[in-house]
Amino acid sequence: MLLKLKKVFQNFRFFRSLRVRLLLIIMVVGILPGVLMRYGIMQSYEDRAVALRTNTVQTQLRILANHLITYNYLQDNSSEVIGAELAMLSNLYDGRVLIIGGNFKVVTDTYGISQGKTIISEEVIRSFRGESLSNYDRTHGYIEMTTPITETITIMTDNGEVEETVVRGVMLTSISTDSIISTMDSLNQRAMILEALMIVVIISIAIVLSDILTRPFARVTQAINEVKAGHSDDSISVPDYMETVHIGDAFNQLLGRMKVLDDSRQEFVANVSHELKTPLASMKVLADSLLAQPEAPVEMYQEFMGDITVEIDRENQIITDLLALVKMDKKVAGLNITAVNMNELTELVLKRLRPIARKKDVELVFESIRPVTAEVDEVKMTLIISNLVENAVKYNKEHGSVTVVLDADHQMFSLKVSDTGIGIPADSLEHIYERFYRVDKSHSKEVGGTGLGLAITRSAVLMHRGSITVQSLEGEGSTFLVKIPLSHIAG
Ligand code: ADP
């Protein structure tokens, strides 16, 4: 039942408004008790009035019953005194009195209809046994009463005189309750007028209250809309309720996050443009100087063209790295997870990098502590290893060495790349994963860095839900440690 009601409520958009709900609650809480109270008061008034009327009439009937015996009315109904009493009674209560004798015959009917007839009803029989009965008929608006007409006689027995009550006849009386009903009607009318006034007041209060109570939420929406429309960049603050404070806080945090994202996007675009322009500017200088010397010797042409080719390669490298990074940022690119033998993969990457290391006279050592098979994306894993080892070679000293250690516990495998190179200054350690960050721009350029390698590496590690940390001492070398779960955690 409640669920059904809830469904009906939810189907009406109207009822989904907090304001409408508050309005309804205030109205119900305000109006219902009044209506119930009126109903209850009217009901108890009716019960009391009927009981009082029944009591009064029954007392008078008992007095009348005594008179009936005194005047021996059941045998001789000619007494004028009784006749007057009966007339008064039926006039006073707008009722009818039937006096029934011992043989169930009607001695007197104040309406004069049933005189001489025999009445044997359940109530009459019970009354002949001495019971006084009354019954209120609400629909027809009368109270019916049966009262025994009793006489107390003295009987002589062996034990002496004994008093005994004998039922000589029964009085069947019905009195109208019209006067009670009309009093109730007028009372009810007045109560209803008061109630209508009360309803008007409560509805007005409900409208005003529900408006005041829901206003802070409208203010929250307005503040958010202003930010959305771009009129304001400020954080919103609606401190009226705890709830609005929470909404405001959550929104402000979201706003903060968006600002950070926007700032980093702008910075990224600025960096990309700058990085892409640098090789172009070099090429332009080289080409311009050749154009300015039409007589330039072939050797100079060759040398400058060689330089231009280097710049083109660099531009190409930057674009390739950028594409790799963008792909990594796009979560949809997803991971192509397979079970990969990490020992073989590391071996393969190192084999590919050996010629570069040899050129710099750097020794490449691989220590495989145990066989490791992990659920990873092979391409991205290759990228991670080669970026780290490439850096370790690039930023190494002559005759230096790079050691790669592959190990695993029951949950993670670790790849440690240590070098005996130039190291990273402590204040640069927290920046090296930023895009385009390079500790020493001139040296980096010399060795062919774009500043994107570690950003790509870190993204790839995080996609595998792993971690990357670094320890470094300037002039002594660096150690990068990558830890990745052996089994892939989806989602
Ligand atoms: P790059 O393409 O310049 O190598 P990375 O993102 O790979 O860019 O690295 C960022 C910077 O961190 C590098 O320019 C370098 O200054 C520093 N760096 C990275 N790896 C090492 C290392 N093994 N030893 C010393 N410095 C390093």
Residues whose N, C-alpha, C, O or C-beta is under 5 A from the ligand:
A	BS01	ADP	N391 A392 Y395 G421 G423 I424 I432 Y437 R438 V439 D440 S444 G449 T450 G451 L452 G453 L454 A455 S478
